[in-house]
């Protein structure tokens, strides 16, 4: 049976990782704990699926945050935020089929900047079907949110983002397999000027040849095509190819790695003055999971590649690095530490940086009740032709949740 990789899915924050019921009311940028839970905390074992009964859980709670720069601007706007939220999770499995789903909905009530109060919804769905020689997986994540999220979504503005990741793998003999995957993303901002400047449909499709070594790890050769198509005809569309090779498997008993690195090209359509941009760069991704012990896990993700931008600037080259550490101190108490650094350079030579860190602690009073406290720091700058704009932000908060 083919094995499905994790790289493209981690980049999209969806797909091959299992969902577990979230008991926290995170004090970091709300919703980040939900994404971390999907992409990191319990990686689904590759191989035969296991039967499991239908399990549905629900969580409700409230979180309080004090944010000293809610717009991530040079001039700070401070506010307190009350966030009631609900979450529902579902999972079901048979020997050849399983399904996982999660919904997180919240309402952010700003005390001073009340006109910025808003609801947010995040939905994840993954289904898998397997046989003796092939398997198929499709994942969907829909986010109707306003929170900033790294350099691609640095502004606090309402947006709807849908990401669909289909993937199918076929065995060809005992040691070889073919994997075909795609990534379709629809981005719609819900206010001006962002909707006209950045709304887009972007997609990629790729084929991976896999050699399974006798030592339990895979050698990968990958080729793909992608396109960024903006909705506004005044924006400049672009497309490109990527050629990568890599490795997937366990380097050590507790250390698993997936890496695809190589070369990526990009070419724009014609600008109004009839010139276009064509370039290429080293690109790829590395995803690492180290099980330090039974109750300590470390994750590291790095990626480099071209992504959309807009605002008359057709693309940006984005470098991102994320480290995530979780320590289950006891059965009722855990801490998580997260760090991120991103750098982007656009087609028209605008350079931007974003970095941050957070620490969260969660304590379960009982099977159904939990409390969380935490702190987040984030900062960044934009350099446009020598003019630099900087921001810093600190968030403190905590919350209570009940699971049923």
N, C-alpha and C positions, 0 to 999 in steps of 0.2 A: 504494500500500500504506500502511495506517495506521501511525502512529508511536506507540509506547508510551512514556508518560511515566515519570519516575524518582522523583517526589516521595513517593508512598505507599510505594514500595519501599524508598527510603532510610530512611524512618522505621521500617520493619520490618526493616531490615538485610538485605534480600533483593532478588532479582529481576533487574533489567536490567543488572547489571554482570557482566562476565566473570570467571571464576575462573582464576587462574594458580597453578602449584604453589608452595607456601610453603616457603621454605628456612630460615626463622628459628625459633629457640627463644626466644620473646620474654620479656624480663625485666619487662614491664609485666604488669598483671592478665592472667593467662594466658587466651588465647582472643580478646583484643581485636585482635591482629594478624590473626587469621582473619576477624573481622568487617570490619576495615578493608580487607582484601584483596577481600572480596566487594563492599563498598559504594563503594570509592574507586579502587583503584589502576589498574584497566584497565576503563574504561567501554566497554561494548559499543557499537560503531558502529550507529546506527539505519539502517534501510534494508535492501537485499537481503542475505540471508545468504550466506555463502561456504562452499563444500565444504571439509571438513578430515577427515583420516583419524582413526580411533579412536585416542585417546592416553590411556594410563593411567600414572600415576606414583604412587610411594609415597615417604613420608618417615618416618624414625624418628629419635628423638633423646632428649636429656635436658636439662632446664633446672633451674638452682638459683636460688632466690629467698630473700632475707632481707627479711621483712615485719615492720615494727615495730608494726603494729596490725591483726592479721588479722581482728578482728571489727568494725573501724571504730567503736570505742566510746570514751567519754571516758577510761576507764582502759585503758591499752594492754596488749595481750598480744602479745609478740614471739615470733617463731619463724622457723626455717629450714625450707624446703620443697624437697623433691626431686620433680621432675615428669618421669617418663618419658612419652613420647607417640608416637603413630603417626598418620599422615595418608595418605589416599588420595584422588586426584583423577582424574576422568574427563571427557573432552569429545569430542564427535563432531558433525560437521556435514555437511549436504547443502544444495543451493541453496535449499530451502524448509523445512528442518527442522534444528534443532540441539538438543543436550542437554548440560548441564553438571552435574556432581555433585562434592561434596567431603565427606569425613568426617574429623573430627578427634577422637581419643580420647586421654585422658590420665588419669593417676592421681596425685593430690596426696598425698604422704607428708609429714605434719608430724612434725618430729623431737621436739619437746616435747609439743605438743598432739596426740599420735598418734591419739586417739579421734576427731579431726575429719578424719582422712585419708579421701579419697573419690575415686571415679572420676567422670569427666565425659565426655560425648559430645555432639558438635555435627554435624549433618548438613544439607547444603544440596542441593537439586535444582531445576533449572530446565529446562523444555522450551518450545520455540517452534515454531509452525507458521505459515507465511506463504503468501499468494497475491497475485495482482495487485491485489486490492481490499480484502483484509482480512488481519489477522493475529491470532493467539491465543497467549497466553503464560500459563503457570502456574508458580509458584514455591512451594517449601516449605522451611521451615527448622525443624528440631527441635533443641532444646537441653535436655539433661538435665545441669544444672549446679548448682553451689552458690556460685560467685563472686558478690560484689556487682556490680551493673551499673547505675549511675546511681540516680536517686531512686525509680524504680518497683521496683527489686529491690536495695534498699540493704542488706538483711540477708544475712549469709552463711548460707543455708539451702538445702537440696536442693529443686529444683523441676524440673518438666517443662513446657516451653513450646513449643507448636506454632503456627506462623504460616503460613497459606496465602494466597497472593495470586494469584487468577485475573484475567485482563485480556484483553479482546477489543476490537479497533478495526476500524471499517468506513469506507471511503471513500464519500463522497456527492458525486459530481461531482469536478471537478479541484481545487477549493480548500477543500472542506469534508469533515469526518469526524466520526464519533461514536465515543466510547470509553466502554466500560462496564467497571468494575472492582470488586473486592471485597477485603476483608481479614478473614479469620476467624482468631481467636486463641483457643487453649485454654490455660489456666494452671492447673497443679496443683502445689501445694506438698506435700512429702512428710513434713512433721512438724507437730505442733501447736505453738502455736496458729494457725500461718499457714494451714493447710489450711482450717480452718473460717472464718477471717476474710477470706481473700483469693482462694480458688479461684473462678474465673469463666470463662465463655465470653463473649467480646465479638466483635462483627463490625461491619463497615460495608459499604455498597454505594453507589456513586456513578456518575453519568453526566456526561461531559464533551463539550461541543460544541467543535469545533476549526475555526478558520479558518486556512488556510495562506497566508501573505502571499507576494507575488512576491519578497520579499527573503530568503526562506529561514527565517523564524521563524514561530511559531504564536501565535495569540491564543486563549485558553482561557476557557470559561465552564463552571463546575462546580457540581453540586448533589448532595447525598448525605444518607443517613440512617445512624445508628449506634445500637447498643444494648450496654449492659453488663449481663450477667445473672450474678449470683452463685449458686453452688451451694447455699450455706447459706440456707435460707428466712428466717433472721433478719436477713440483710443486705439493704440497700435497693438495688434495681435502678434503672437510669436509662437514658434515651434522649435523642436529640437530632437536629438537622439542621445542615447546613453549606451555605453559599452563598458561592461564591468565583469570582474571575476572575483571569486571569494571563497569563503569557508563557512560551514555551519556544523556545529556539534560541540562536544565537550573537549576542551583542552585539558582539563583535569576533572576529577570525579565530581567536584562541586562547582566548576567553572564552565559555563556554556557561553558560546560566542556565535553570533552571525555577523559576517562582514562581507560587503560588496563594495569594491572600490574600482575606479577606472576613470573614464573620460566622458564628459557631457558637453554637447554643443547646443547653441541657441541661435536662432535667426528671426529677426522681426520682419513684419510686412513693411511696406514703404511708408516713410513719414511724408507729410505734405510737400516737403521740398524734394521728394523722390530719392532720398538717401535711405539706407537701411543699416542695421547693425547685425554683424555676424561674429560670434566669438565662441570660445570653448574653454573648459577648465577641468582640472582634476576634481572628481566628485564621487559621492557614494555615502554609505552609512556603516556604522559599527554599533552593534547592540550586545551588551555584555551583562550577564547575571552571575553573581558570585554568592553562593550559599555559604556564608562564613561559618555558620553553625545552624542547628535546628531552629533557632529563634532569631538569627540575624541574617539579613539579606542586603546585598549591595547591587545596584543597577547603574550602568553607565551607558548613555546613548550619545552618539555623535553623528552628525549628518552635514553634508555640504551639497548644494545644488541650486538650480534656478527655480524661482517661484514667482507668482504674480505680484504686481504692485499697483500699477495704474497711476492716476493723476498726471497723464501725459508721459509717464515713465513706464515703459512696457514690462520690465521685469527687474528682479533683484537677485543677486547671488547671496544666498543665506547660509551662514555657518552657525550651527547650534550644538551646544554641549549641555547635557543634563546628567546630574548624579543624584541618586535617590537611595537613602539608607533607612531601613526600618529594623528596629530592635523590639521584639516582644519580651519585655522584661519579665513579666509573669503572664498567666492566663488572663488577667484582668487589666493589665497596664502595658501600653506600648508607646514608643516615641518614634517619630519619623523626621528626618532631616532631608531637605531638598535644596539643590543649588543649580542655577542655570546661567549660561552665558550665550548671547547671540550677537552676531555681527552681520550686517547686510550692506552691500554696495550695489546701488542701482545702475541701470543702463546709462543714466545721465549724470553719474558721478556724485550722487548723494550718499554719504556714509552715515550709518546709524549703529548704535550699540545698545544692548539691553542686558542687564545682569541682575540677579536677585538670589535670595536665600530665604528659607523658612524652616521653622522648627515647630512641631506639634506634639502634644502629649494627650493621650486618650485613656480614660479610666472607666471601666465597667463596674457600676455599683452592683449590678445583678445581671441576669441573662437578658433583661429587657431594657435596662436603663444605663446610660453612659453620659459622661461629661468630657469636654475637650477644651483645652486652652492652647494658644499658640501665638506666634509672632512672625511677621514677614517683612523683609526689606527688599526693595527693588529700586533700580536707578537706570538711567540711560542718557544718551545724548545723540543729537543729530548735527552733522557737519555738512553744510551746504555751501560750497565755494568759499570756505574759510569762515563762514558765520556759524557759530556753534551755539546750540540750545541744549540745556541740561535739565534733568529733573531727578528728584529723589522722593521716595515714598516709604512710610513705615505704617504697618497695620498691626494692631493688637486686638485680641478678641477671645471669645470662648462661646460655648454653647452646651445645650442639653438635648438629648434625643431619647426617644422611646421606640423600641422595635416590637412588632407584633406579628 
